[in-house]
Amino acid sequence: MMAGRPTAAKRQKERARQEKRLEKAQKKAQRKLDQQQTERPERSGELTVTYNEEGEPEGFNFHDF
């Protein structure tokens, strides 16, 4: 039995697998980036005080911080 060198078909299949993995990783990274941009609107770091109908300041909820 001869020492095995991969056949051209095997090399081609492995190259296709590597390309597919790379494409999947790129798509995953793009989805993650898109999700971060849509989920987190940029905040200025300052709280905005809102007032009710009587002119009294309303309380903050935990989403404001």
C-alpha positions in Angstrom: 0.0 0.0 0.0 1.3 3.4 -0.9 1.6 6.4 1.4 -1.5 8.3 0.9 -1.5 11.6 -0.8 -5.0 13.2 -0.9 -6.6 12.9 -4.2 -7.7 16.0 -6.1 -11.3 15.3 -5.2 -10.5 15.2 -1.5 -8.5 18.4 -1.7 -11.4 20.1 -3.6 -13.9 18.9 -1.0 -11.8 20.2 1.8 -11.3 23.5 0.1 -15.1 23.8 -0.4 -15.6 23.0 3.3 -13.1 25.7 4.4 -14.8 28.2 2.1 -18.2 27.4 3.5 -16.9 27.7 7.1 -15.4 31.1 6.2 -18.6 32.3 4.6 -20.7 31.2 7.6 -18.3 33.0 10.0 -18.6 36.2 8.0 -22.4 36.0 7.9 -22.5 35.4 11.6 -20.2 38.3 12.3 -22.4 40.5 10.0 -25.6 39.4 11.8 -24.1 40.1 15.2 -23.0 43.6 14.0 -26.5 44.3 12.6 -28.1 43.1 15.8 -25.9 45.4 17.9 -26.7 48.4 15.8 -30.5 47.8 16.0 -30.7 46.8 19.6 -28.7 49.6 21.2 -29.5 53.1 20.2 -26.8 55.5 21.1 -27.4 57.3 24.4 -25.9 60.6 25.4 -25.4 59.4 29.0 -27.7 62.1 30.3 -31.1 61.4 31.7 -34.1 63.3 30.4 -36.6 64.5 33.0 -40.2 64.1 31.9 -43.1 65.8 33.7 -46.7 64.6 34.2 -49.8 66.7 33.6 -49.5 68.4 37.0 -46.0 69.6 36.2 -44.3 67.2 38.6 -41.3 65.2 37.5 -42.0 61.6 36.8 -39.7 58.9 38.1 -37.2 57.0 36.1 -37.5 53.3 35.3 -34.6 50.9 35.1 -34.5 51.3 31.3 -33.4 54.9 31.6 -30.0 54.0 33.2 
